[in-house]
Amino acid sequence: MDYVSGIETVFRNFWYPTWRLDQPAETPTKVDLVGEPIVVFGSGDSVGAVRGRCPHRGADLSKGFVQGNALVCPYHGMRFGPDASCAQKVEGGPSVRLVQSRLLNLQKDRFFLWASPSTAHHDMMRVAEHIDITKRYFIGGPMFWSASAPQMVDNFLDVAHFPFVHKETLGAETTSSNNLTVLTSDELSFSFTYRHLARRIIGKLGSSDSVSRTLTYRFIPPFNVSIRIHYDEVEDEDQILLLVVPLGPGRSMFYKIVSTGNVPEVDVRKKEADLQQAMTAEDREVCEALPDRMYLGQSEIKLDFDEPGALLREKYARIIAQ
């Protein structure tokens, strides 16, 4: 077990944000989820999803059509509700005798339709526990990267790359002292803080000068990272939630939710969005050049700030062993 492999089997029993509820799927839309196609359909509270193939004769359900709140199979007219249950036949079609009533595990929050392709052994992550929804926030994505989900998470938890990968956005200045502290580490998750110098071109500070920031990270299995960024000079805090969905080997879907303190000005909001977009592009360029599989063994080179990466590999090894 030297690499994180077998994502299509090992990570099927987690919940994944599969579709944004503010984006309608008026026509059936195929989405890969942990190596398996599913089909999303509907809008608003009626957004639902089913597995990509009809369980009767394997018809491609993305070729079907939406009738009311149901997806109709193009082959024999069976109707699938937004909760992934198989309902009655369409008018004129054959009668349906149910063998399995529910064909995909689904949940919703105020942001996403969440799906689990297998029996979920873990609780669904609660977005509102990591983003202050009473403040202004925005959701970026879905973005589609040619990168593996574990490698993306490893990058998001890595603080040593800031002055190199993000030198254009955050600046090349950063502290070099050992200022990373692990706060918690339980069976599958962990958290840590890191303090450094970086630009903040948005919000109250509003300049390109380097300022002291304290970042608190939390890894939320299997592929999610929350970050709270406290600016020491002012009582203000940014929050970022990174949600990665494995589509298949070397392919991932990515959402970035950002809440930024008290930033009412329209022009500052645009700067904020531009900054997040630029940082995301910097991360993407690096992640898409990494190997498709994450190595779980001991690296031949160790940096002062490698502890989060070591903890991440420990948690993945534990998930694989379960």
Sequence and secondary structure as in RCSB ss.txt:
>XXXX:A:sequence
MDYVSGIETVFRNFWYPTWRLDQPAETPTKVDLVGEPIVVFGSGDSVGAVRGRCPHRGADLSKGFVQGNALVCPY
HGMRFGPDASCAQKVEGGPSVRLVQSRLLNLQKDRFFLWASPSTAHHDMMRVAEHIDITKRYFIGGPMFWSASAP
QMVDNFLDVAHFPFVHKETLGAETTSSNNLTVLTSDELSFSFTYRHLARRIIGKLGSSDSVSRTLTYRFIPPFNV
SIRIHYDEVEDEDQILLLVVPLGPGRSMFYKIVSTGNVPEVDVRKKEADLQQAMTAEDREVCEALPDRMYLGQSE
IKLDFDEPGALLREKYARIIAQ
>XXXX:A:secstr
  B   HHHHTTTS EEEEETTS EEEEEEEEETTEEEEEEE GGG EEEESB TTT  BGGGSEEETTEEE TT
T EEE TTSBEEEE TTS     S SB SEEEE SSEEEEESS   S    GGGTS TTS EEEEEEEEESS HH
HHHHHHH  TTHHHHTTTTT S    S  EEEEEE SS EEEEEEEEEEE STTT EEEEEEEEEEEEEETTTEE
EEEEEETTTTEEEEEEEEEEEEETTEEEEEEEEEESS   HHHHHHHHHHHHHHHHHHHHHHTTS SS B S  S
S  TT HHHHHHHHHHHHHHH 
